Amino acid sequence: MTETAKIAIVGAGSLRGKELNEALSESPFAGADFQLMDDEEELGTLESVGDEVTFIQRIEPSSFERTDFVFFTGDEALTRRHWVDAHRAGASVVDLSGALEGQPGVLVRAPWVEDELGANPQQPSPGLETPAVVPAHPVALALALLLGRMAQAAPVRSASATVLEPASEYGRAAMDELHQQTVKLLNFQDLPRQVYDTQVAFNTTPVFGEAAKFSLAEGESRMHRHYALLAGERLPHAGIQVLHAPVFHGYGISLAVELDHPISLDQTEAALAGEHVDVITADGDPPTNLSVAGQPEILVRARPQGGRDPNGTRFWLWAGFDNLRIAALNALACAVELNRLRPQGKVQ
């Protein structure tokens, strides 16, 4: 990436946009020229980009001229309104909203997994004809990394994950409603339900209300779909159940793994350790929503299922990670992958 390259963040005022902005300033793309864009509500808001301060601009059809990368970090509707203009301008499009999944030629990507397991022969690699990439869901990414490493220690017979999802996965409005519900409950007042259409404060739920703006089932389906794309025939099927937890930030994953033959806890921890994963041993504090905040790695602790015998075929993995940070870093990895194509021409 050269210093004269131009990068646009569409949806810059969103939680994902702010996280990506921060991650970009600490990446190989830090020397680029940045444009922050969003809808009417965020116009004129000042934001820091590296050592400089800029403001969020209005999105125009001409906004993407001579832009090398466009990251869509707002809601799906915002992406659908503007991505064609970015594509026609010759920019490499990275869609963190997920709106473009299923569009012809659009690929779901997780370069960290390919670095770990090698290219998936069942999935095409991006090329000059690729219109956009969708970074894989961070839960699918985490499961693929963890199960890929467990499989190196012993073949994985089965895997089942319970995923605790935070409010920040649905944006600032969801976080605000969780906060407001908490305050209202403590004051014995009626709860706001515009986002969730159910009580989420002091409550863990597998489903939102019928009038909710988001769907846990859709998110769970996306995790399954993305994990299957990343796993191909290289990794075992993983059962995934999603529960919404009354927390603001950070995913928690309780992962039950059954192996084909016994291994020790030391072997398990050694297999899990590596780039993007920080193993927490029994003498350390376990991963929590607080400890993973701002961390660029997936934190994980392993223990045998049942009893204290450190050798066995069944293990519990408790993993936690910052949902916004890992999503931003995966998007950056996708951009680095696309950038390798740019000396040969623009990705179109």
ROZA-109245 format. One record per residue (C-alpha): x, y negated, z negated. Coordinates in steps of 0.25 Angstrom, whole numbers, padded with zeros to 4 digits, always signed. Last residue first. Layout:
// ROZA-109245
XYZ...
// end
This chain:
// ROZA-109245
-0054+0022+0042-0041+0023+0034-0032+0013+0040-0020+0016+0048-0007+0025+0047-0001+0016+0036-0015+0017+0030-0015+0032+0028-0007+0032+0015-0016+0022+0010-0028+0032+0010-0021+0040-0001-0017+0028-0009-0032+0024-0008-0036+0037-0013-0026+0037-0025-0032+0023-0028-0046+0028-0029-0041+0039-0038-0035+0029-0047-0048+0021-0047-0056+0033-0051-0046+0037-0062-0047+0023-0068-0062+0022-0067-0065+0036-0074-0054+0035-0085-0051+0049-0088-0054+0060-0097-0052+0075-0097-0055+0086-0107-0051+0099-0101-0056+0112-0108-0049+0125-0105-0053+0139-0102-0043+0150-0097-0035+0151-0110-0023+0148-0118-0023+0137-0129-0031+0146-0138-0039+0136-0147-0053+0141-0146-0062+0138-0134-0058+0131-0122-0044+0128-0121-0040+0113-0122-0036+0103-0111-0035+0087-0112-0036+0078-0100-0033+0063-0097-0035+0060-0082-0025+0049-0079-0025+0034-0076-0030+0030-0090-0038+0017-0091-0047+0023-0101-0043+0038-0103-0041+0036-0118-0055+0030-0121-0063+0039-0114-0056+0051-0121-0045+0060-0118-0040+0068-0129-0030+0063-0139-0017+0070-0139-0012+0083-0147-0021+0092-0138-0014+0087-0125-0019+0076-0116-0016+0079-0102-0015+0067-0093-0019+0069-0079-0017+0060-0067-0003+0067-0063-0001+0079-0071-0005+0087-0083-0017+0097-0081-0008+0109-0079+0001+0106-0091-0011+0105-0100-0017+0118-0095-0003+0125-0097-0002+0120-0111-0016+0125-0114-0012+0138-0109-0018+0146-0097-0028+0157-0096-0032+0163-0082-0043+0159-0072-0046+0145-0079-0058+0140-0085-0059+0124-0086-0069+0116-0094-0068+0101-0091-0073+0090-0101-0072+0078-0093-0072+0064-0098-0073+0052-0089-0069+0038-0094-0076+0025-0097-0088+0019-0103-0093+0031-0112-0107+0036-0115-0105+0049-0107-0112+0053-0094-0111+0068-0092-0106+0074-0079-0105+0089-0077-0095+0095-0068-0092+0110-0064-0079+0112-0057-0077+0121-0045-0062+0126-0045-0051+0119-0038-0044+0121-0024-0056+0124-0016-0060+0109-0014-0057+0103-0028-0057+0088-0023-0070+0089-0015-0076+0098-0026-0072+0088-0037-0078+0076-0028-0092+0084-0027-0093+0088-0041-0089+0074-0046-0099+0068-0036-0110+0077-0041-0107+0073-0056-0108+0058-0052-0121+0061-0044-0127+0068-0056-0123+0057-0066-0131+0047-0058-0131+0032-0057-0140+0020-0058-0149+0028-0067-0164+0028-0064-0166+0043-0067-0158+0042-0080-0143+0047-0081-0139+0062-0082-0129+0070-0090-0129+0061-0102-0120+0058-0114-0127+0048-0123-0122+0037-0133-0125+0027-0122-0130+0034-0109-0145+0032-0111-0153+0033-0098-0156+0025-0086-0141+0025-0083-0139+0011-0077-0152+0003-0080-0154+0010-0093-0152-0001-0104-0156+0005-0118-0167+0000-0127-0162-0005-0140-0158+0001-0153-0146-0008-0155-0135+0003-0154-0143+0009-0142-0143-0005-0136-0128-0006-0137-0125+0008-0132-0135+0006-0120-0128-0008-0117-0114-0001-0116-0119+0011-0108-0126+0000-0099-0114-0008-0097-0105+0004-0093-0116+0008-0083-0116-0006-0077-0101-0006-0076-0099+0006-0067-0105+0020-0066-0092+0027-0070-0090+0017-0081-0101+0024-0089-0092+0036-0092-0094+0051-0087-0092+0063-0095-0089+0075-0086-0091+0089-0090-0082+0098-0082-0082+0113-0078-0071+0121-0073-0070+0136-0068-0060+0146-0065-0048+0137-0064-0035+0144-0059-0024+0142-0069-0013+0131-0071-0015+0125-0057-0030+0126-0059-0029+0117-0071-0022+0106-0062-0033+0107-0052-0044+0107-0062-0038+0094-0069-0036+0086-0056-0049+0091-0049-0057+0087-0062-0051+0073-0063-0053+0070-0048-0068+0075-0049-0070+0066-0061-0063+0054-0054-0073+0055-0043-0065+0057-0030-0061+0044-0023-0070+0041-0011-0062+0039+0002-0066+0030+0014-0067+0030+0029-0057+0042+0031-0052+0041+0046-0038+0037+0043-0037+0050+0034-0041+0055+0020-0039+0069+0017-0050+0080+0021-0055+0089+0010-0056+0104+0010-0041+0105+0011-0039+0098-0002-0025+0091-0002-0016+0095-0013-0020+0099-0027-0014+0088-0036-0011+0077-0025-0025+0080-0020-0031+0078-0033-0025+0065-0035-0029+0061-0021-0044+0061-0025-0052+0059-0013-0067+0059-0008-0067+0057+0007-0076+0048+0016-0076+0054+0030-0091+0052+0032-0097+0046+0019-0100+0057+0009-0093+0049-0002-0094+0034+0002-0101+0029-0011-0091+0035-0020-0089+0022-0027-0074+0023-0027-0073+0022-0012-0060+0020-0006-0060+0014+0008-0047+0012+0016-0050-0001+0023-0051-0002+0039-0061-0013+0039-0072-0004+0043-0070+0004+0031-0071-0008+0022-0084-0012+0029-0090+0002+0028-0087+0002+0013-0095-0011+0010-0110-0007+0007-0108+0007+0004-0097+0004-0007-0106-0007-0014-0117+0004-0014-0108+0014-0020-0104+0005-0032-0091-0002-0033-0077+0003-0032-0075+0003-0017-0060+0002-0014-0056-0004-0001-0042-0002+0005-0034-0008+0016-0042-0021+0018-0040-0029+0031-0054-0033+0031-0062-0027+0019-0069-0040+0015-0075-0043+0029-0088-0036+0026-0089-0044+0013-0088-0040-0001-0088-0052-0011-0075-0054-0019-0071-0050-0033-0060-0060-0038-0045-0059-0039-0035-0059-0050-0020-0055-0048-0010-0046-0055-0016-0033-0051-0030-0036-0047-0038-0044-0058-0053-0047-0056-0061-0059-0055-0075-0058-0052-0080-0067-0040-0090-0057-0035-0094-0046-0045-0109-0047-0044-0109-0049-0029-0103-0036-0025-0088-0032-0026-0074-0035-0020-0060-0036-0025-0049-0038-0014-0035-0033-0017-0022-0036-0010-0013-0024-0012-0001-0024-0021-0007-0015-0032-0010-0004-0021+0001+0005-0027-0008+0005-0040-0009-0003-0053-0017-0014-0047-0026-0004-0040-0029+0002-0053-0035-0011-0059-0043-0013-0046-0048+0001-0047-0053-0001-0061-0060-0014-0058-0067-0008-0045-0071+0005-0053-0077-0004-0064-0084-0012-0053-0080-0027-0050-0071-0022-0038-0083-0016-0031-0075-0016-0018-0060-0016-0021-0052-0021-0009-0038-0018-0006-0028-0025+0004-0014-0021+0007-0004-0032+0008+0005-0026-0003+0006-0013+0004+0000+0000+0000
// end
